[in-house]
Amino acid sequence: MRSLFRFILRYHFVILFVVLEIFSFLLLVQNNNYHNYSIITSSNQITGNIYKAFSSVTQYFSLKHTNDVLAQENAYYKSMRFDSFVLYSDTFNLYQDSSRQQKYLYIPAQVINNSVNKQDNYLTLNKGSKHGITTDMAVINSEGVVGVIKSVSDNFSTVISELNSNLKISTRIKRNNFFGSLHWDGRSPKRAKLSDIPIHVKLNKGDTLVTSGFSTIFPSGIMIGYISDFTQAEGSNFFDIDVELETEFQNLSKVYIVKNLLQNEQNELENKVNNND
């Protein structure tokens, strides 16, 4: 208390001045309509700007949750598409149909690490074994093929990227159904090579390339890219085909991991055939 009294005694002129200034300001606002209106308008404008800034911040932080919800819903609809099921009869009913069996399940994931400038590139996703992820699952996004799950921990998984010289993808020319093998030659994140297409096949620049479906990893018809150029490979009966990739690897964010629910069954059967040979 003594300190407070000493402070008031020392600065009583300043305190009195501030009190009188505030009192004068209040009298001015109350007795003058113009100043009253100006103060209220300015106050409303400042308050409005504060609310606007607060709303923008709130929307920003809620955007991630909204995107996650949309990704979950999109994964569900992808899983329920007609081509995610195997039909066992000529009739098809979307609901409670014993003639169909679901083959593909789509799981949304976030890219948390990515490389594009190496000879053999990889990605890391925020989903792992506790989310049902195993090796040899396809990874795609809204544009097309991304890669294949290489290794898995409890909470994360690594992906061998389409931009990896060790990955080969069975690829079909959509217009004529001829298929070959796509591989990355390390030139550019937007370029790859397609091989094993014989020279008697009629090709056009701009032909669309999709996954063939001739593996247990990728569903059929996933977008890969377009034929940008082709020549006959020297001393060969096959084309040397340049491919423009559809997927933009330099800004990957949201992806889908594709789980083939019948993969083990097909692999076991094909392994038996190969062992018998």
Wavefront OBJ file of the C-alpha trace (Angstrom):
o trace
v 0.000 0.000 0.000
v 2.823 2.406 0.823
v 4.306 1.805 -2.599
v 0.939 2.563 -4.207
v 0.565 5.809 -2.265
v 4.110 6.843 -3.150
v 3.364 6.144 -6.826
v 0.147 8.228 -6.735
v 1.843 11.126 -4.947
v 4.722 11.067 -7.393
v 2.604 10.950 -10.549
v -0.641 12.559 -9.365
v -0.460 15.310 -12.019
v -0.083 12.748 -14.824
v -2.875 10.580 -13.433
v -5.176 13.592 -13.101
v -4.390 14.628 -16.688
v -5.244 11.170 -18.062
v -8.521 11.021 -16.089
v -9.563 14.474 -17.356
v -8.670 13.516 -20.933
v -10.830 10.391 -20.732
v -13.686 12.375 -19.170
v -13.446 15.023 -21.918
v -13.442 12.357 -24.612
v -16.592 10.740 -23.188
v -18.377 14.103 -23.025
v -17.387 14.812 -26.626
v -18.744 11.492 -27.871
v -22.000 11.714 -25.910
v -22.836 15.297 -26.897
v -21.731 15.242 -30.530
v -23.568 12.944 -32.948
v -20.874 13.137 -35.613
v -18.085 12.095 -33.276
v -20.325 9.447 -31.721
v -21.033 7.972 -35.173
v -17.343 8.107 -36.158
v -16.231 6.311 -33.006
v -18.859 3.593 -33.387
v -18.039 3.124 -37.081
v -14.320 2.854 -36.399
v -14.950 0.469 -33.538
v -17.159 -1.726 -35.702
v -14.575 -1.757 -38.465
v -11.794 -2.779 -36.090
v -13.986 -5.452 -34.517
v -14.990 -6.713 -37.949
v -11.369 -7.009 -39.042
v -10.521 -8.901 -35.854
v -13.398 -11.330 -36.429
v -12.391 -11.735 -40.068
v -8.797 -12.545 -39.133
v -9.959 -14.959 -36.424
v -12.319 -16.649 -38.889
v -9.520 -17.044 -41.444
v -7.258 -18.655 -38.846
v -10.059 -20.970 -37.705
v -10.863 -21.967 -41.287
v -7.198 -22.672 -41.974
v -6.851 -25.041 -39.026
v -10.184 -26.737 -39.788
v -9.208 -27.215 -43.444
v -6.969 -30.211 -42.682
v -9.823 -31.966 -40.891
v -12.167 -31.205 -43.797
v -9.656 -32.564 -46.306
v -9.184 -35.725 -44.242
v -12.954 -36.286 -44.131
v -13.241 -35.774 -47.892
v -10.348 -38.189 -48.502
v -12.060 -40.830 -46.349
v -15.338 -40.370 -48.228
v -13.579 -40.491 -51.603
v -11.785 -43.692 -50.599
v -15.129 -45.229 -49.648
v -16.699 -44.356 -53.006
v -13.659 -45.676 -54.870
v -13.957 -48.932 -52.924
v -17.641 -49.180 -53.863
v -17.155 -48.571 -57.594
v -18.300 -51.248 -60.018
v -14.728 -52.067 -61.098
v -13.679 -52.717 -57.484
v -15.734 -55.910 -57.477
v -15.445 -59.317 -59.102
v -18.675 -60.567 -60.687
v -19.627 -64.231 -60.499
v -22.743 -64.000 -62.664
v -24.131 -61.871 -65.497
v -26.467 -59.986 -63.168
v -25.347 -57.207 -60.887
v -27.168 -55.534 -58.027
v -25.397 -52.780 -56.109
v -26.835 -53.819 -52.765
v -26.736 -57.237 -51.064
v -25.661 -59.081 -54.197
v -24.103 -62.502 -53.677
v -22.938 -62.493 -57.297
v -20.169 -60.009 -56.540
v -17.163 -59.935 -54.245
v -15.187 -56.845 -53.394
v -11.670 -57.014 -54.789
v -10.147 -53.589 -54.092
v -10.171 -51.411 -50.989
v -8.879 -47.814 -51.113
v -7.145 -46.360 -48.049
v -6.345 -42.603 -47.953
v -2.846 -41.552 -46.887
v -0.652 -38.471 -46.648
v 2.775 -38.127 -48.287
v 5.218 -37.041 -45.559
v 8.469 -37.449 -47.523
v 9.206 -37.566 -51.235
v 12.162 -37.472 -53.643
v 12.145 -36.891 -57.408
v 15.742 -36.046 -58.363
v 17.475 -39.347 -57.622
v 17.909 -42.322 -59.933
v 15.793 -44.411 -57.551
v 13.155 -42.365 -55.759
v 10.964 -43.257 -52.783
v 8.077 -41.786 -50.803
v 7.010 -42.142 -47.179
v 3.334 -42.312 -46.160
v 1.666 -41.814 -42.780
v -0.051 -45.217 -42.818
v 1.441 -48.532 -41.660
v 0.663 -52.080 -40.609
v -1.779 -51.036 -37.899
v -3.860 -49.424 -40.669
v -3.883 -52.657 -42.670
v -0.995 -51.754 -44.982
v 1.305 -54.496 -46.285
v 4.031 -54.657 -48.927
v 3.159 -54.881 -52.626
v 0.106 -52.642 -52.429
v -0.497 -50.125 -55.208
v -0.341 -46.395 -54.481
v -2.268 -43.960 -56.692
v -3.677 -40.456 -56.525
v -6.384 -38.537 -58.384
v -4.091 -38.222 -61.423
v -2.854 -41.809 -61.722
v -0.094 -44.223 -60.712
v 2.293 -43.228 -57.891
v 4.133 -46.432 -56.924
v 4.120 -49.640 -54.876
v 4.476 -50.190 -51.105
v 8.042 -51.370 -50.438
v 8.300 -51.663 -46.628
v 6.014 -51.124 -43.645
v 6.296 -50.230 -39.949
v 3.482 -49.836 -37.433
v 2.636 -46.262 -38.423
v 4.473 -45.608 -41.693
v 5.209 -47.148 -45.071
v 7.755 -46.474 -47.802
v 6.811 -46.491 -51.458
v 8.988 -47.351 -54.428
v 8.061 -44.480 -56.708
v 7.146 -44.704 -60.366
v 10.288 -42.557 -60.658
v 12.493 -45.516 -59.715
v 14.550 -47.512 -62.207
v 13.770 -50.750 -60.354
v 9.996 -50.507 -60.760
v 8.318 -51.921 -63.857
v 4.584 -51.507 -64.421
v 2.492 -53.577 -66.821
v 1.000 -50.935 -69.121
v -1.775 -51.100 -71.706
v -2.388 -48.837 -74.697
v -6.018 -47.912 -74.111
v -6.936 -47.559 -77.781
v -5.854 -51.027 -78.955
v -5.215 -53.001 -75.712
v -1.606 -53.934 -76.576
v 0.494 -54.028 -73.433
v 4.145 -53.578 -72.522
v 6.384 -52.637 -69.599
v 6.810 -49.090 -68.281
v 10.035 -48.064 -66.550
v 11.710 -44.803 -65.569
v 15.001 -43.919 -67.232
v 15.978 -41.141 -64.816
v 15.665 -38.276 -67.282
v 12.772 -36.260 -65.883
v 9.969 -36.547 -63.299
v 7.564 -36.188 -66.235
v 9.129 -38.753 -68.607
v 9.383 -42.552 -68.755
v 9.884 -45.368 -71.285
v 7.508 -48.043 -72.568
v 9.043 -51.236 -73.973
v 7.947 -54.608 -75.405
v 5.516 -53.130 -77.956
v 6.153 -54.868 -81.334
v 6.641 -52.721 -84.432
v 3.562 -54.098 -86.226
v 1.344 -52.277 -83.695
v -0.038 -48.979 -84.994
v 0.871 -46.188 -82.581
v -0.187 -42.555 -82.410
v 1.366 -39.708 -80.499
v -1.001 -38.898 -77.669
v -2.220 -42.485 -77.190
v -3.439 -42.943 -73.610
v -1.610 -45.429 -71.397
v -3.223 -47.152 -68.398
v -2.410 -50.067 -66.104
v -3.079 -53.416 -67.763
v -4.472 -55.187 -64.707
v -2.157 -58.162 -65.438
v -0.773 -58.181 -61.902
v -2.111 -58.523 -58.393
v -1.002 -54.996 -57.502
v -2.671 -52.389 -59.721
v -6.322 -52.453 -60.779
v -6.897 -52.238 -64.514
v -7.329 -48.841 -66.132
v -5.407 -46.592 -63.718
v -4.025 -43.599 -65.621
v -0.287 -43.609 -66.415
v 0.267 -41.069 -69.187
v 0.527 -40.547 -72.944
v 2.818 -41.572 -75.792
v 4.890 -38.486 -76.597
v 7.196 -40.025 -79.241
v 8.242 -43.404 -80.649
v 10.856 -44.914 -82.970
v 11.885 -48.429 -83.891
v 14.567 -49.588 -81.485
v 17.845 -50.185 -83.326
v 18.344 -53.848 -84.200
v 15.010 -54.794 -82.634
v 11.459 -55.665 -83.619
v 10.081 -53.462 -80.856
v 9.387 -49.755 -80.498
v 11.362 -47.359 -78.313
v 8.504 -45.321 -76.824
v 8.728 -42.073 -74.856
v 5.973 -41.525 -72.307
v 4.714 -38.325 -70.711
v 3.608 -39.215 -67.185
v 0.290 -37.896 -65.934
v 1.133 -37.788 -62.215
v 2.799 -34.614 -60.910
v 5.355 -36.096 -58.523
v 6.778 -32.753 -57.432
v 3.621 -31.726 -55.554
v 2.274 -35.023 -54.229
v 0.198 -34.719 -51.070
v -2.875 -36.954 -50.833
v -2.693 -40.516 -52.155
v -4.668 -43.761 -51.958
v -3.232 -47.144 -51.052
v -5.014 -49.889 -52.993
v -5.494 -53.169 -51.170
v -6.239 -56.182 -53.395
v -8.404 -58.340 -51.134
v -7.868 -61.377 -53.392
v -4.119 -60.890 -53.890
v -2.933 -63.752 -51.674
v -5.340 -66.227 -53.238
v -4.229 -65.353 -56.776
v -0.524 -65.398 -55.856
v -0.800 -68.800 -54.180
v -2.549 -70.303 -57.193
v -0.079 -68.846 -59.697
v 2.880 -69.971 -57.564
v 1.551 -73.532 -57.626
v 1.382 -73.434 -61.418
v 4.912 -72.016 -61.668
v 6.270 -74.638 -59.261
v 4.659 -77.436 -61.266
v 6.357 -76.152 -64.408
l 1 2 3 4 5 6 7 8 9 10 11 12 13 14 15 16 17 18 19 20 21 22 23 24 25 26 27 28 29 30 31 32 33 34 35 36 37 38 39 40 41 42 43 44 45 46 47 48 49 50 51 52 53 54 55 56 57 58 59 60 61 62 63 64 65 66 67 68 69 70 71 72 73 74 75 76 77 78 79 80 81 82 83 84 85 86 87 88 89 90 91 92 93 94 95 96 97 98 99 100 101 102 103 104 105 106 107 108 109 110 111 112 113 114 115 116 117 118 119 120 121 122 123 124 125 126 127 128 129 130 131 132 133 134 135 136 137 138 139 140 141 142 143 144 145 146 147 148 149 150 151 152 153 154 155 156 157 158 159 160 161 162 163 164 165 166 167 168 169 170 171 172 173 174 175 176 177 178 179 180 181 182 183 184 185 186 187 188 189 190 191 192 193 194 195 196 197 198 199 200 201 202 203 204 205 206 207 208 209 210 211 212 213 214 215 216 217 218 219 220 221 222 223 224 225 226 227 228 229 230 231 232 233 234 235 236 237 238 239 240 241 242 243 244 245 246 247 248 249 250 251 252 253 254 255 256 257 258 259 260 261 262 263 264 265 266 267 268 269 270 271 272 273 274 275 276 277
